[in-house]
Amino acid sequence: MYSLILLLVFLLIMIAVGVWGMRKTSTLNDFFLGGRSIGPWVSAFAYGTTYFSAVVFIGFAGKQGWGFGLNAVLIGIGNALLGAMLAWLLFAKRTRRMTQNLNTMTMPEFLEARYNSDHMKMLAALLIFIFLLPYSASVFKGLGHLFETTFNISFDFALIILVAITGIYLVLGGYFAVTVTDFIQGFIMLAGAIGMVIVITYKAGGLGEAITTIKTNYEVHVPLAQQPSWITIASLIFMTSFGTWGLPQMVQKFYAIKNEQVIPKAALITTIFALIIGVSAYFTGAMSHVFFDLSTLPRLANGSINFDMIVPTLLSQQLPEALLAVIMLLVLSASMSTLASIILVSSSAITIDLYKGYLHKEVGEKQSLLMMRILSGVFILCSYLISKMQIGFIVTLMSLSWGVLSGSFMAPYILGIFSKKITKVGAYAGMYCGAGSAIILTMVLGAANSPLASSIAMIIPFIVVPVVSLFTKKVDPAVVEKAFDGMKK
């Protein structure tokens, strides 16, 4: 009963914010970036809630918590310090200034303008639209499992509910609605994460007893030969921390900040938020060694462990109904904010980068805004269809998306905002190498090693881009000077 009441209130608030946001959204800039007027608290919460979704709480927490034990907590710490704090301190200022200098709103637009290329935007837009689909589908899949366990409703019906609500508030209100809901959802996530850890730890006999039990049972549940190596753990930390540096939906947050003065405060808030959420999620996953053994773990029909159901089952068995309702909102909040950002970036790839960028350059604001809303709905529908097909594990879907997108964009984006020497051909080489490496290595190494494949795909372009740039034609000096205008101030 508590869950249904809270869910209804939450969804009504989301719809109300969407309607309110629609009144404040009259241009494409408003819909995609909120007019570049977002303050530190809202920017920080938007970054943090986009970072963590059902993929972390359902897929990653369950799989890595069981497979890694307490070492899984290192992933959450790495996410906070590397994926959140370091990203803000290193890239936010330069990204905002350079995108303003070049008058660009999206990652594809930025790459095309920075490297003075006629077709880089098209390649980048296609990569974003195609490979954000499995990422979005993985989020829907995780949410579907949560609703299936919490409300005892079918996976398919849960997906329909999620698709409808996400579509309504996003399509109506755009980025303004997304950031306002992110702010609300962020506080729900913090309250739920802290409450979840406190109750689960108390039921395990206290923090000291819980840690001792996890360590002892982990050795029994996961034989030494099956325990992951430090290379595997490091690759996951690398992928989930540094991988965000090249994801378009994360970089977008830097475009939209009000001014450069908000960056230090936003960096601090984001770090604290990410630390609480990340550590809470992975510690809860590791607590599966306290409350389950090999005979009681959730399993698939073929007898293998159902990692996607470990955390939902643990929470449904151990938490009181009222707190379980808050946790349900926690995961729902995290996932809806992530979905909204992914959908915005993906629909912009078609509307801003392809349609308006190539086919109809003189299209008006009203037509562009309408098309952006329509394509947001189309992308949600495509994500729903993929998640309904139940293709692969959540972690594998997410790893492939992160590997391809971060592998493609991270080196051209990061090197491009720091160095004037990177060339157009070098950027192209980095994009092709990153995407190709992620796909090929995932196929060769297999799903179990997809994080390692993605990590390698992110590193290779940082070698390829500078080397190719040494031997290829430099970008027009006027374009470079325009991009770097004011960087030394």
C-alpha positions as CSV (number, residue, x, y, z in Angstrom):
1,M,0.0,0.0,0.0
2,Y,2.8,2.4,0.9
3,S,4.5,1.7,-2.4
4,L,1.5,2.3,-4.5
5,I,0.6,5.6,-2.7
6,L,4.2,7.0,-2.9
7,L,4.4,5.9,-6.5
8,L,1.2,7.6,-7.5
9,V,2.3,10.9,-5.7
10,F,5.7,10.7,-7.3
11,L,4.4,10.2,-10.8
12,L,1.9,13.0,-10.5
13,I,4.7,15.3,-9.4
14,M,6.7,14.3,-12.4
15,I,3.8,15.0,-14.8
16,A,3.2,18.4,-13.1
17,V,6.9,19.4,-13.5
18,G,6.6,18.4,-17.1
19,V,3.6,20.6,-17.7
20,W,5.3,23.5,-15.8
21,G,8.5,23.0,-17.8
22,M,6.5,23.1,-21.1
23,R,5.5,26.7,-20.3
24,K,9.2,27.6,-19.9
25,T,10.3,25.9,-23.1
26,S,9.9,27.8,-26.2
27,T,13.2,27.3,-28.1
28,L,15.4,24.3,-29.0
29,N,18.1,25.8,-26.6
30,D,15.5,25.8,-23.8
31,F,14.5,22.2,-24.5
32,F,18.0,20.8,-24.7
33,L,20.1,23.0,-22.4
34,G,17.6,24.9,-20.2
35,G,18.9,28.2,-21.7
36,R,22.4,27.6,-20.2
37,S,21.1,29.0,-16.9
38,I,21.5,26.0,-14.4
39,G,22.9,26.7,-11.0
40,P,25.4,24.6,-8.9
41,W,23.0,22.5,-6.8
42,V,20.7,21.6,-9.7
43,S,23.7,21.0,-12.0
44,A,25.3,18.8,-9.4
45,F,22.2,16.7,-8.8
46,A,21.6,16.5,-12.6
47,Y,25.0,15.1,-13.0
48,G,24.7,12.7,-10.1
49,T,21.3,11.4,-10.9
50,T,22.2,10.8,-14.5
51,Y,25.3,8.9,-13.4
52,F,23.5,6.4,-11.2
53,S,20.5,4.4,-12.5
54,A,18.7,1.1,-12.1
55,V,21.8,-0.4,-13.9
56,V,23.9,0.4,-10.8
57,F,21.3,-0.6,-8.1
58,I,20.0,-3.7,-9.8
59,G,22.5,-5.0,-12.3
60,F,25.9,-3.8,-11.1
61,A,25.2,-4.0,-7.3
62,G,23.9,-7.5,-7.6
63,K,26.5,-9.0,-10.0
64,Q,29.6,-7.2,-8.6
65,G,28.5,-7.3,-5.0
66,W,28.2,-11.1,-5.2
67,G,31.2,-11.6,-7.4
68,F,33.6,-9.1,-5.8
69,G,32.4,-9.0,-2.1
70,L,33.6,-5.9,-0.3
71,N,35.9,-5.0,-3.2
72,A,32.8,-3.9,-5.0
73,V,32.7,-0.8,-2.8
74,L,35.9,0.4,-4.5
75,I,33.8,0.9,-7.6
76,G,31.6,3.4,-5.8
77,I,34.5,5.2,-4.3
78,G,36.2,5.4,-7.7
79,N,33.0,6.7,-9.3
80,A,32.8,9.6,-6.8
81,L,36.4,10.7,-6.9
82,L,37.2,10.0,-10.6
83,G,34.0,10.0,-12.5
84,A,32.4,12.9,-10.6
85,M,34.9,15.2,-8.8
86,L,37.8,15.0,-11.2
87,A,35.5,15.4,-14.3
88,W,34.1,18.6,-12.9
89,L,37.4,20.1,-11.9
90,L,39.2,19.1,-15.2
91,F,36.6,19.6,-17.9
92,A,33.7,21.7,-16.8
93,K,35.3,25.2,-17.3
94,R,36.9,24.5,-20.6
95,T,33.9,22.6,-22.0
96,R,31.5,25.4,-21.2
97,R,33.8,28.1,-22.5
98,M,34.7,26.3,-25.7
99,T,31.1,25.3,-26.5
100,Q,30.1,28.9,-26.1
101,N,32.9,30.2,-28.2
102,L,31.9,27.7,-31.0
103,N,28.1,28.2,-30.4
104,T,27.5,24.5,-30.1
105,M,24.8,22.6,-28.1
106,T,25.7,18.9,-28.7
107,M,28.7,16.7,-28.7
108,P,28.5,16.1,-32.5
109,E,28.1,19.9,-33.1
110,F,31.2,20.5,-30.9
111,L,33.3,18.0,-32.7
112,E,32.4,19.3,-36.1
113,A,33.1,22.9,-35.1
114,R,36.3,22.2,-33.2
115,Y,37.8,20.2,-36.0
116,N,36.3,22.2,-38.9
117,S,34.8,19.0,-40.4
118,D,31.8,18.8,-42.7
119,H,30.8,15.2,-41.8
120,M,32.1,14.5,-38.3
121,K,28.7,15.6,-36.9
122,M,26.9,13.0,-38.9
123,L,29.1,10.1,-37.8
124,A,28.9,11.2,-34.1
125,A,25.1,11.6,-34.3
126,L,24.7,8.1,-35.7
127,L,26.9,6.5,-33.0
128,I,25.0,8.3,-30.3
129,F,21.5,7.3,-31.6
130,I,22.5,3.7,-32.2
131,F,24.5,2.9,-29.1
132,L,22.5,4.8,-26.6
133,L,19.6,2.5,-27.4
134,P,21.0,-0.5,-25.6
135,Y,22.0,1.7,-22.6
136,S,18.5,3.1,-22.4
137,A,17.1,-0.4,-22.8
138,S,19.3,-1.7,-19.9
139,V,17.8,1.0,-17.7
140,F,14.3,0.0,-18.6
141,K,15.2,-3.6,-18.0
142,G,16.5,-2.9,-14.5
143,L,13.4,-0.9,-13.6
144,G,11.1,-3.7,-15.0
145,H,12.7,-6.2,-12.7
146,L,12.3,-3.8,-9.7
147,F,8.6,-3.3,-10.4
148,E,8.1,-7.0,-11.0
149,T,9.6,-7.8,-7.5
150,T,8.1,-4.9,-5.6
151,F,4.6,-4.8,-7.0
152,N,4.3,-8.4,-8.2
153,I,3.2,-7.2,-11.6
154,S,4.4,-8.5,-14.9
155,F,7.7,-7.3,-16.4
156,D,5.9,-6.2,-19.6
157,F,3.3,-4.1,-17.8
158,A,5.9,-2.5,-15.6
159,L,7.8,-1.4,-18.8
160,I,4.6,0.2,-20.2
161,I,4.1,2.2,-17.1
162,L,7.7,3.5,-17.1
163,V,7.6,4.3,-20.8
164,A,4.4,6.3,-20.4
165,I,5.5,8.4,-17.5
166,T,9.0,9.1,-18.7
167,G,7.7,10.1,-22.1
168,I,5.1,12.5,-20.7
169,Y,7.3,14.6,-18.4
170,L,10.3,14.6,-20.8
171,V,8.5,15.3,-24.0
172,L,6.6,18.1,-22.4
173,G,9.2,19.9,-20.3
174,G,12.6,19.1,-21.9
175,Y,15.8,19.9,-20.0
176,F,14.2,22.3,-17.6
177,A,11.8,19.6,-16.4
178,V,14.6,17.1,-16.3
179,T,16.8,19.3,-14.0
180,V,13.9,20.2,-11.7
181,T,12.9,16.5,-11.4
182,D,16.6,15.6,-10.9
183,F,16.8,17.9,-8.0
184,I,13.7,16.3,-6.4
185,Q,14.8,12.8,-7.2
186,G,18.3,13.5,-5.8
187,F,17.0,14.0,-2.3
188,I,14.9,10.9,-2.6
189,M,17.9,8.9,-3.7
190,L,20.0,10.2,-0.7
191,A,17.3,9.4,1.8
192,G,16.6,6.0,0.4
193,A,20.3,5.0,0.1
194,I,21.1,6.0,3.7
195,G,18.0,4.3,5.1
196,M,18.7,1.2,3.1
197,V,22.2,0.8,4.4
198,I,21.2,1.5,8.0
199,V,18.4,-1.1,8.1
200,I,20.3,-3.8,6.2
201,T,23.4,-3.3,8.4
202,Y,21.3,-3.4,11.6
203,K,19.7,-6.7,10.5
204,A,23.2,-8.1,9.8
205,G,24.2,-7.4,13.4
206,G,25.9,-4.0,13.0
207,L,28.6,-2.7,10.7
208,G,31.5,-4.7,12.1
209,E,29.6,-7.9,12.2
210,A,28.3,-7.3,8.6
211,I,31.8,-6.8,7.2
212,T,33.2,-9.9,9.0
213,T,30.3,-12.0,7.7
214,I,30.7,-10.8,4.2
215,K,34.5,-11.6,4.2
216,T,33.9,-15.0,5.7
217,N,31.0,-16.1,3.5
218,Y,32.6,-14.6,0.3
219,E,35.4,-17.1,0.6
220,V,32.8,-19.9,0.8
221,H,30.4,-18.7,-1.8
222,V,33.0,-17.7,-4.4
223,P,35.9,-20.2,-4.7
224,L,39.4,-18.7,-5.1
225,A,39.5,-19.9,-8.8
226,Q,36.3,-17.9,-9.5
227,Q,37.3,-14.7,-7.7
228,P,38.0,-11.8,-10.1
229,S,41.5,-10.6,-10.5
230,W,42.6,-7.1,-9.7
231,I,42.7,-6.4,-13.4
232,T,39.0,-7.1,-13.7
233,I,38.2,-4.9,-10.7
234,A,40.4,-2.1,-12.0
235,S,38.8,-2.3,-15.4
236,L,35.3,-1.9,-13.9
237,I,36.5,1.1,-11.8
238,F,38.1,2.5,-14.9
239,M,35.1,1.9,-17.2
240,T,32.5,3.2,-14.8
241,S,34.6,6.2,-13.6
242,F,36.6,7.4,-16.6
243,G,34.0,6.1,-19.0
244,T,31.6,8.9,-18.1
245,W,34.1,11.5,-19.3
246,G,33.2,10.8,-22.9
247,L,29.5,10.1,-22.6
248,P,27.5,12.8,-24.3
249,Q,24.7,12.8,-21.7
250,M,27.3,13.6,-19.0
251,V,29.2,16.2,-20.9
252,Q,26.0,18.0,-21.6
253,K,25.8,19.0,-18.0
254,F,28.8,21.2,-18.4
255,Y,27.3,23.0,-21.4
256,A,24.2,24.0,-19.4
257,I,25.8,25.5,-16.2
258,K,25.0,29.2,-15.5
259,N,28.6,30.4,-15.3
260,E,32.1,29.2,-14.4
261,Q,31.8,30.4,-10.8
262,V,29.3,27.5,-10.0
263,I,31.9,24.8,-10.9
264,P,33.7,24.4,-7.5
265,K,30.5,24.2,-5.6
266,A,28.9,21.8,-8.1
267,A,32.0,19.6,-8.0
268,L,31.9,19.3,-4.2
269,I,28.1,18.6,-4.1
270,T,28.4,16.0,-6.9
271,T,31.3,14.2,-5.2
272,I,29.4,13.9,-1.9
273,F,26.3,12.7,-3.7
274,A,28.1,10.2,-5.8
275,L,30.0,8.8,-2.8
276,I,26.8,8.2,-0.8
277,I,24.9,6.6,-3.6
278,G,27.8,4.6,-5.1
279,V,29.0,3.1,-1.8
280,S,25.5,2.4,-0.6
281,A,24.6,0.5,-3.8
282,Y,27.7,-1.7,-3.9
283,F,27.8,-2.3,-0.2
284,T,24.2,-3.5,-0.4
285,G,25.2,-5.8,-3.2
286,A,28.0,-7.2,-1.1
287,M,25.5,-7.8,1.7
288,S,24.0,-10.6,-0.4
289,H,26.7,-12.8,1.1
290,V,25.1,-12.2,4.5
291,F,21.5,-13.0,3.6
292,F,21.9,-15.6,0.8
293,D,23.8,-18.8,0.2
294,L,24.2,-20.8,-3.0
295,S,21.0,-22.6,-2.4
296,T,18.8,-19.5,-1.8
297,L,20.2,-17.2,-4.5
298,P,17.7,-16.1,-7.2
299,R,18.2,-18.3,-10.3
300,L,17.2,-18.4,-13.9
301,A,15.3,-21.3,-15.5
302,N,18.6,-22.9,-16.6
303,G,19.9,-22.9,-13.0
304,S,22.4,-20.1,-13.4
305,I,22.4,-17.2,-10.9
306,N,20.0,-14.4,-11.8
307,F,22.2,-11.5,-10.8
308,D,19.6,-8.9,-11.9
309,M,17.3,-10.2,-9.1
310,I,19.7,-10.4,-6.2
311,V,19.3,-6.9,-4.9
312,P,15.5,-6.7,-5.5
313,T,15.0,-10.0,-3.7
314,L,17.2,-9.0,-0.8
315,L,15.4,-5.7,-0.3
316,S,11.9,-7.2,-0.6
317,Q,12.8,-9.8,2.0
318,Q,14.6,-7.6,4.5
319,L,13.2,-4.1,4.4
320,P,9.9,-2.9,6.0
321,E,7.2,-2.0,3.6
322,A,7.5,1.8,4.1
323,L,11.3,1.9,3.5
324,L,10.9,-0.5,0.6
325,A,8.6,2.0,-1.0
326,V,11.2,4.7,-0.6
327,I,13.9,2.5,-2.1
328,M,11.6,1.8,-5.0
329,L,11.4,5.6,-5.5
330,L,15.2,5.8,-5.2
331,V,15.8,3.4,-8.1
332,L,12.9,4.9,-10.1
333,S,14.3,8.4,-9.6
334,A,17.8,7.4,-10.6
335,S,16.6,5.6,-13.6
336,M,14.1,8.2,-14.9
337,S,16.7,11.0,-14.7
338,T,19.3,8.8,-16.5
339,L,16.7,7.9,-19.1
340,A,15.7,11.5,-19.6
341,S,19.2,12.6,-20.3
342,I,19.9,9.7,-22.6
343,I,16.7,10.4,-24.6
344,L,17.4,14.1,-24.8
345,V,20.9,13.5,-26.2
346,S,19.7,10.8,-28.6
347,S,16.8,12.8,-30.0
348,S,19.1,15.8,-30.4
349,A,21.4,13.7,-32.5
350,I,18.7,13.4,-35.1
351,T,17.0,16.8,-34.7
352,I,19.9,19.2,-34.2
353,D,22.8,17.3,-35.7
354,L,21.3,15.4,-38.7
355,Y,17.9,17.0,-39.7
356,K,18.7,20.6,-38.9
357,G,22.4,20.2,-39.5
358,Y,22.3,18.7,-42.9
359,L,18.8,18.3,-44.4
360,H,17.0,21.5,-43.5
361,K,19.4,24.1,-42.1
362,E,16.9,26.9,-42.2
363,V,14.1,25.0,-40.3
364,G,12.4,27.2,-37.7
365,E,12.5,26.9,-33.9
366,K,8.9,25.7,-33.6
367,Q,9.4,22.9,-36.1
368,S,12.7,21.9,-34.6
369,L,11.2,21.8,-31.1
370,L,8.2,19.7,-32.3
371,M,10.5,17.3,-34.0
372,M,12.7,17.0,-30.9
373,R,9.6,16.1,-28.8
374,I,8.4,13.5,-31.4
375,L,11.9,11.9,-31.7
376,S,12.1,11.7,-27.9
377,G,9.0,9.6,-27.9
378,V,10.3,7.4,-30.8
379,F,13.5,6.8,-28.9
380,I,11.6,5.8,-25.7
381,L,9.5,3.3,-27.8
382,C,12.6,1.8,-29.4
383,S,14.2,1.4,-26.0
384,Y,11.1,-0.3,-24.7
385,L,11.1,-2.8,-27.6
386,I,14.8,-3.7,-27.0
387,S,14.3,-4.2,-23.2
388,K,11.2,-6.2,-23.8
389,M,13.2,-8.7,-25.9
390,Q,15.4,-9.4,-22.8
391,I,18.6,-9.4,-24.7
392,G,21.6,-10.2,-22.5
393,F,22.6,-9.1,-19.0
394,I,22.2,-5.5,-17.9
395,V,25.9,-5.1,-17.3
396,T,26.8,-6.4,-20.8
397,L,24.4,-4.0,-22.5
398,M,25.7,-1.0,-20.5
399,S,29.3,-2.0,-21.0
400,L,28.9,-2.1,-24.7
401,S,27.3,1.3,-24.9
402,W,29.8,2.9,-22.6
403,G,32.7,1.3,-24.5
404,V,31.6,2.4,-27.9
405,L,30.5,5.9,-27.0
406,S,33.3,6.8,-24.6
407,G,35.8,5.0,-26.9
408,S,34.6,7.1,-29.8
409,F,34.3,10.5,-28.1
410,M,36.5,10.7,-25.1
411,A,39.9,11.2,-26.8
412,P,38.7,13.7,-29.5
413,Y,36.7,15.6,-26.9
414,I,39.3,15.8,-24.1
415,L,42.4,16.3,-26.2
416,G,40.4,18.8,-28.3
417,I,39.7,21.1,-25.3
418,F,43.3,21.0,-24.1
419,S,45.5,20.8,-27.2
420,K,45.5,23.0,-30.3
421,K,47.6,20.4,-32.2
422,I,44.9,17.7,-32.6
423,T,43.8,17.4,-36.3
424,K,40.6,16.5,-38.0
425,V,42.1,13.2,-39.3
426,G,43.4,12.4,-35.8
427,A,39.9,12.9,-34.3
428,Y,38.4,10.7,-37.0
429,A,41.0,8.0,-36.4
430,G,40.2,8.1,-32.7
431,M,36.5,7.8,-33.2
432,Y,36.8,4.8,-35.6
433,C,39.4,3.1,-33.4
434,G,37.4,3.6,-30.2
435,A,34.1,2.3,-31.6
436,G,35.7,-0.6,-33.5
437,S,37.8,-1.7,-30.6
438,A,34.8,-1.8,-28.2
439,I,32.7,-3.9,-30.6
440,I,35.5,-6.3,-31.7
441,L,37.0,-6.8,-28.2
442,T,33.5,-7.4,-26.7
443,M,33.0,-10.2,-29.3
444,V,36.4,-11.7,-28.8
445,L,36.7,-11.5,-25.0
446,G,33.1,-12.4,-24.3
447,A,30.3,-10.8,-22.2
448,A,32.1,-11.6,-18.9
449,N,35.0,-9.4,-19.9
450,S,33.0,-6.6,-21.5
451,P,34.2,-4.0,-18.9
452,L,37.8,-4.9,-19.8
453,A,37.0,-4.6,-23.5
454,S,35.4,-1.2,-23.0
455,S,38.3,0.0,-20.9
456,I,40.8,-0.9,-23.6
457,A,38.6,0.8,-26.2
458,M,38.8,4.0,-24.2
459,I,42.6,3.9,-23.9
460,I,43.5,3.1,-27.5
461,P,42.3,6.4,-29.0
462,F,44.5,8.4,-26.6
463,I,47.5,6.8,-28.4
464,V,46.0,6.9,-31.9
465,V,44.7,10.5,-31.9
466,P,48.0,12.3,-31.0
467,V,50.1,10.0,-33.3
468,V,47.9,10.5,-36.3
469,S,47.7,14.3,-35.6
470,L,51.5,14.5,-35.9
471,F,51.4,13.5,-39.5
472,T,48.2,15.1,-40.8
473,K,47.1,18.6,-41.8
474,K,46.4,21.0,-39.0
475,V,43.0,22.6,-38.3
476,D,42.5,26.1,-39.7
477,P,44.3,28.4,-37.1
478,A,41.4,30.8,-37.1
479,V,39.0,28.0,-36.0
480,V,41.5,26.9,-33.3
481,E,41.9,30.4,-31.9
482,K,38.2,31.0,-31.8
483,A,37.7,27.7,-29.9
484,F,40.5,28.5,-27.4
485,D,39.6,32.2,-26.9
486,G,39.7,33.2,-23.3
487,M,41.1,29.8,-22.1
488,K,44.1,31.4,-20.3
489,K,42.1,33.9,-18.4
